Amino acid sequence: MIDVLQVIFLALLQGLTEFLPISSSAHLVIPSLVLGWGDQGLAFDVAVHVGTLVAVVVYYRADLLRMAYSWFRSVAGAPATADSRMVWYLGLATIPAGLVGVLAGDFIEGNLRTIPVIATTTLIFGLLLGFADRRVAGTVSHRPLGLLMALVIGSAQALAPIPGVSRSGITMTAALLLGMDRQSSAQFSFLLSIPIIASAGLLKVWELGSSQQVVDWFSLGLGALVSGVAAYLCIDVFLRLLDRMGLMPFVYYRIVLAALLYFLWLA
């Protein structure tokens, strides 16, 4: 069991870091090291994932409804549109990460969730994000999303289960390197999170159903609510400020975070 303070803190941390390119796993390991907190449990993981999933679905509800309508019409024989093609792009781009999760998830969980690994990936992929952002800042024209680009971005997302990589960070990095602009890169990254978070949540629910863990419904509900509100506000503020500030502040933040993790590891 975890107390209310831990619930709020961890749910806020999950909600804020799920969509920012700064790696949620790198942040969630720090409280256990500094404060001595134990594992929050599988049920709590499910709750905060549900919260972030609801947040992104609610934020993009109009786009998702339009995309679903266009996709069903195209399946029924209507001409394909940008919205109907986006559904196919999202589905195909999800496959690589799904395969990695099924085939290598246990290995990653058992061998790569260490401080030196998280610190190193936080630093390396942060610098790569900075390179991509500097590159797109000097570009006048930008490429629209296509099928091959979606598959490349999805393949990059397959690295996200490695702690410290950051799912949103690696997908935005790939999109920027392929020539997309910041807003389009962020939007595709956030939409791409929906099937990934949903599938991960369903897997955790399945594991939870076969476990004997005692469920604290108040903590779960509070965690889902806090993470959902935090994630929604985070998406909204991030997209509003993205073109104005770019991604370099997150790059600098990742460098500092990596240095802190190395210090904690050595100490």
N, C-alpha and C positions, 0 to 999 in steps of 0.2 A: 504494500500500500504506500502511496505517496501523499503528502499533505497538500493542502490547498495552495500554498505558496509555490510548491514545486509544480503543481498542475498548471497554474497560471504562467509561470516562468517558462516551462518547457513548451507549452502550447503557443505562447507568444513567439518563442524562438523558432518553432517549426513553421508557424504561419508566416513569419517575416522572411525566413531563409529559404523556403520552398521555391519561391519564384525569383528571388534575387540571385545574380550570378556569383554567389559567395560560398556555396556548399553548406547545406544543412548538417551533413554528417560531421564536418569540421567543427561546427558550433556545438552540436549536441554532445560531443565527447568532452568538452571543457568542463561543464558542471560536475561530471563524475570525477574528474581529476582534482579540480580546485576545491569543490565542496564535499566530495566524498559521497555523492548521491549514487545509489545503485540503479540497476536497470528499471525503467519505469513500467515494464511489462508489455506483453503483446496486445492486451485489450486497449491500453492507452495509445499505442501506436496506431491501432485501427481507428480510434476516435479522432485523433488529430489529422489522419489522412482523410477521413470523411469530411472534416471541417474544411480542409484546403480544397478538396474536390468540389464541394458545394460552392465555395467561394468563386472558383474559376468558371464553373458552369453558370452561376448567377450573373457574373460579370459579362460573359459572352453569350447570354441567353438569346438575344436577338439574332446574333450571327449564327448560332447553332441551329435555331429554328429555321432560319432562311436556308442554311446549308442542307439541313435534313429534308426540307421541302423540295429543294432543287434536285437533290440526289434521288429521292423517290420518283420524281417526275422523269429524270433521265433514265432510271431503271425501267420505267413504264414505256419508254420510247421517245420522250421529248429530247430536244437537242441538249448536249452537255453545256454547262455554264461554268464560270469560274468557281461558283459555290459548290456545284456537284463534283467538280474535279478536286476541290479541296478535301472533300470527304475521302476520296480515294488516296490522296496524298497522305493524309493523316493515318489512314489504315495501313498503308504500305510502309510508312516511315516508322511505325510502331513495332514491326516484326523483328528487326535486328535486336532491339533492346529486350524484347520478350524472349527471344532465343537465348540471349546471354543470361537473363535472369533464371531461366529454367535449367540451362546446362552448367552454368558456372556460379550461380547464386550462393550455394553452400560453400564453395571454395573461397569466394570473396569474403563471405561473412566470417569464415573461420581463420583466414590467413591475412587479410588486407586491412582489417579494422584496427590498425596500430597507429600510434602517434607519428612515427617517422614517415610512414606511407602517406597519411593524411596531410602532414605538413608539406611533404614533397609535391604531392599532386595539387595541393592548394596553390603552391608557388608556381609550378610549371604551367598549369592551365590558366592561372591568373595572368601570367606574362603573355601567353598565347592569345588570351582575350584582349589584352592591351594592344598587341600587334594587329589583330583584326580590326579593332576599333579605330586605330590610327590610320589603317589602310582605307577604311570606308569613309573616314572624315575628309580625305583628299579626292574622293570620287564624285564626279558631277552626276552621271547617269547610273541607274541601278537596274539590276536584272529582276524580272518578275519570277516568281516561284514556278518551277516546272517539275515534272515527274522525276527526272534524274536528280535534280537538286534535292527534292524531298527525300529520296532514298539515301543520298549522301549525308544529309542532316540526321536522318534516322540511324544510319550506321555510326555517326559520331555519338549519338545518344546512347548507343550500346556500351560506351565507356562509362556512362553515368553511375552504374552500380559500384564502381570503384570509389571508396570514400575520398572526399576532397576534390573530386573532379567537378561536381556541380552539374546537374542535369540541364538547368536553364543556361548555365554558363557555356557548356560545351555545344549545345544546340545553337545558341546565338553566335558563338564563335564560328561555327561551320557555315551558318547562313551568311554572316558578314564576309567571310573569305570567299564565298561563292558569288558575291556581288550584290546581295540584297541590302536594302537600307535598314537602319536601326529599328524603326517602327514595325516593318514587315517581319524582320527577324524575331523581334520580341513577341509579336502576335502569334506567329507560327509556333514558336517555342511554348507559349502558354497554352495554345490549343492542343499541342502535342502532349502536354502534360495530362490531359483528361483521360485518354485510354490507359496511359501508364499508371497514373495514380489509382484509377478505378481497378485495374487488374491487380495491382499490388495490394490494394485494400481487400479485394475479394479473396486473394490468397491468404492474407492475414486472418480474415474471417473464417476461412476453412481451417486454418491451423488453430484458431481460437476455439472453434467448435469441437475439436478433438482433444483439447487440453482440459485440465482440471482447475484452471485458474479461477479464483474468486473474482467476481465482477463488482466493482464499485461504480454503480451507475451514475452517482452524482459527479464523481471525478471525470468519468468518461464524457458526460454531457457538458460539463464545464470546459473540458479540454477541447471538445469539438467546437463549441461556441467561440472560445477565445481564438483558437487557431483559424477558424473560418473568417471572423471579423478582421483579424490581423492580416490574413492573406488577401482579402478583398481590398482593404485599404492600401496594402503594399502594391498590388497590381495597378491600382488607379494612380497612385502617386508616382510610381516608377514610369508608367507610360506618359504621364503629363510632363515629367522632367527629363525624359530620355534624350530628346533632341537637343535640349538646352545644355545639359551637362555631359552627355556622352557616357561612356562606360569606364573611363579612366579612374574616377573615384573608387569604383569597386576593385579595380586592379590594385591601386595603392592599399586599399583595405586588406586585400588578400595577401599582399606582401607582408604587412604588419602582422596579420593573423598567423601566417606561416612562421614568422620569427617567434611569435609567442608560443606556438606549438613546439617548435624546436627547443625553446627555453624550458618548457614544462617537461619535455622528454629528457633533456639532459639533467634537469634538476631532480 
